[in-house]
Amino acid sequence: MALPLLPESLRNLLSDFERLPGVGAKSAQRMVFALLRRQPAELEKFAQDLLALRATKTCRICGMLAETDECTICRDPHRLTSFLCIVETPLDVIALERTGEYRGRYHVLGGVLSPLEHIGPEQLAIASLLRRVLGEATPRSPKGEVGPASAHESDGPVQEIILALNPSTEGETTALYIQDLLKEFPGTITRLARGLPTGATLEFADDLTLARAIAERREITPARVSR
């Protein structure tokens, strides 16, 4: 709870910070009082940066954060279009990009299936994934390299789908559900290697672990899920 002796403007700001994930009352107080020590010009820039968040949107192709209709990854002509990595959130894209191991494109689901939280397929970017993949699929090809060592770039359709969902119960359920929906996909479907412990998230995994998980990804066999 905000201190009653503080001005209303500070109490309001403290409440705003406390509503952020992982920020408690003590952390919020440190942040607000740190801002009080800033110069007026710095506070003005901070306020402008916050207001600029209103212009942030999701890429119409992959769902990554962007300031235009398409994100920088989808606009990059040097990305390997034959590889598509499916992740939960934009933070997972950032984590995988840090490794420098993957040069394909992404599809951000916006979460995972979670009946307890009333999150079903309709709340995720699954329909757009099916349109994107099944409309671009080509005959099956062997698993290729996706890192910087790739011999050439491809402008062709998707040949390999990498399911890079977090190894949680919800992530595993979502991966199986998507795998079943993509049973008509003629290419290769792989999962990240098990360097990631169960229950871990890509966002907090170290770069080396993620790089190995991508490089040592494994192909998964078709499986059906009752719907």
ABEGO torsion letter per residue (X at the ends): XBBAABBAAAAAAAAAAAABBGBBAAAAAAAAAAAAABBAAAAAAAAAAAAAAAABBBBAAAGBBBABABBAAAABAABBAABBBBBABAAAAAAAAAAGABABBBBBAGEBBBAAAGBBAAABBAAAAAAAAAAABBBBBBBBBABAABABBBABBBABBBBBBBBBAAAAAAAAAAAAAAAABABBBBBBBAABBBGBBAAABBAAAAAAAAAABBBBBBBBBBX
